[in-house]
């Protein structure tokens, strides 16, 4: 259910950057380690955007696979399960190389109509 709070936080950020202009698209980068259910996030997006300039906007999710990197040998690999040992050297000094992202990458706003007055 943390998708509701994430949708609300993304909405607040989009609203502050849109400055009252209608938003048509929001792009979000989501790492695999964030344990976000994309359909659930989209569902909550449609709810939290009601009666805002983001209503009807598309929430595009760029899903980033989880990857680890071994510090001693430099190997980087994708993971399905969080097993924090390097498959090359067996080392346990690894860092998350990708998959922990939760970034508002961009928002598309509609241009304000030109003043013809």
C-alpha positions as CSV (number, residue, x, y, z in Angstrom):
1,X,0.0,0.0,0.0
2,X,3.0,2.3,0.0
3,X,2.1,3.0,-3.7
4,X,-0.5,5.4,-2.4
5,X,2.1,7.5,-0.5
6,X,4.5,7.3,-3.5
7,X,1.7,8.5,-5.9
8,X,0.9,11.3,-3.6
9,X,4.5,12.4,-3.3
10,X,5.0,12.3,-7.1
11,X,1.9,14.3,-7.5
12,X,3.1,17.0,-5.1
13,X,6.3,17.3,-7.0
14,X,4.6,17.4,-10.4
15,X,2.2,20.1,-9.1
16,X,5.0,22.3,-7.8
17,X,6.9,22.1,-11.1
18,X,3.8,22.5,-13.3
19,X,3.0,25.9,-11.8
20,X,-0.7,25.6,-12.7
21,X,-0.2,24.3,-16.2
22,X,-2.0,21.1,-17.3
23,X,0.2,18.0,-17.0
24,X,-0.1,15.4,-19.7
25,X,2.6,12.9,-18.8
26,X,4.8,12.1,-15.8
27,X,7.8,9.7,-16.2
28,X,9.1,7.9,-13.1
29,X,12.1,5.7,-12.8
30,X,11.5,2.8,-10.4
31,X,14.1,0.3,-9.2
32,X,13.3,-3.3,-8.7
33,X,14.4,-3.2,-5.1
34,X,11.7,-0.6,-4.3
35,X,9.1,-3.4,-4.3
36,X,6.5,-1.3,-6.1
37,X,3.6,-3.0,-7.9
38,X,3.3,-1.0,-11.2
39,X,-0.4,-1.6,-11.6
40,X,-1.1,-0.5,-8.0
41,X,0.9,2.7,-8.5
42,X,-0.9,3.5,-11.7
43,X,-4.3,2.8,-9.9
44,X,-3.4,5.2,-7.1
45,X,-2.1,7.8,-9.6
46,X,-5.5,7.9,-11.2
47,X,-7.1,8.5,-7.8
48,X,-4.7,11.1,-6.3
49,X,-4.7,13.2,-9.5
50,X,-8.5,13.8,-9.5
51,X,-9.4,17.5,-9.6
52,X,-5.8,18.6,-10.2
53,X,-3.9,19.8,-13.3
54,X,-2.5,16.2,-13.5
55,X,-5.9,14.6,-13.9
56,X,-5.9,12.4,-17.0
57,X,-2.1,12.5,-17.3
58,X,-0.2,9.3,-18.1
59,X,2.1,7.9,-15.5
60,X,5.0,6.2,-17.4
61,X,7.1,3.9,-15.3
62,X,10.7,3.1,-16.4
63,X,11.4,-0.1,-14.4
64,X,15.1,-0.6,-13.5
65,X,16.4,-4.1,-12.9
66,X,18.2,-4.6,-9.7
67,X,22.0,-5.0,-10.1
68,X,24.8,-5.5,-7.7
69,X,28.5,-4.7,-8.1
70,X,31.4,-6.4,-6.3
71,X,33.9,-3.9,-5.0
72,X,37.0,-6.1,-4.9
73,X,36.7,-7.6,-8.4
74,X,34.5,-5.1,-10.2
75,X,31.9,-7.5,-11.5
76,X,28.4,-6.2,-11.9
77,X,25.4,-8.5,-12.3
78,X,21.6,-8.5,-12.3
79,X,19.8,-10.2,-9.4
80,X,16.4,-11.8,-9.1
81,X,16.8,-12.6,-5.4
82,X,18.8,-10.4,-3.0
83,X,21.8,-12.6,-2.6
84,X,24.7,-10.3,-1.7
85,X,27.7,-12.4,-2.8
86,X,29.7,-12.0,-5.9
87,X,29.3,-14.9,-8.3
88,X,32.8,-14.4,-9.6
89,X,35.0,-14.1,-6.5
90,X,32.5,-15.0,-3.8
91,X,33.2,-11.7,-2.0
92,X,30.6,-10.1,0.2
93,X,31.7,-6.5,-0.2
94,X,29.1,-5.6,-2.7
95,X,27.1,-2.4,-3.3
96,X,23.8,-1.8,-5.1
97,X,24.6,-0.7,-8.6
98,X,21.0,-0.2,-9.8
99,X,17.5,-1.0,-8.7
100,X,17.2,1.4,-5.8
101,X,15.9,4.2,-7.9
102,X,12.7,6.2,-7.3
103,X,13.2,9.3,-9.4
104,X,10.8,11.7,-11.0
105,X,12.5,11.8,-14.3
106,X,10.3,14.3,-16.2
107,X,6.9,15.9,-16.5
108,X,5.2,17.1,-19.6
109,X,3.1,20.2,-19.3
110,X,0.9,21.7,-21.9
111,X,2.0,25.1,-23.2
112,X,-0.1,28.0,-22.2
113,X,-2.1,29.5,-25.1
114,X,-0.5,32.5,-26.6
115,X,-2.1,35.8,-25.8
116,X,-3.8,37.2,-28.8
117,X,-5.2,40.3,-27.1
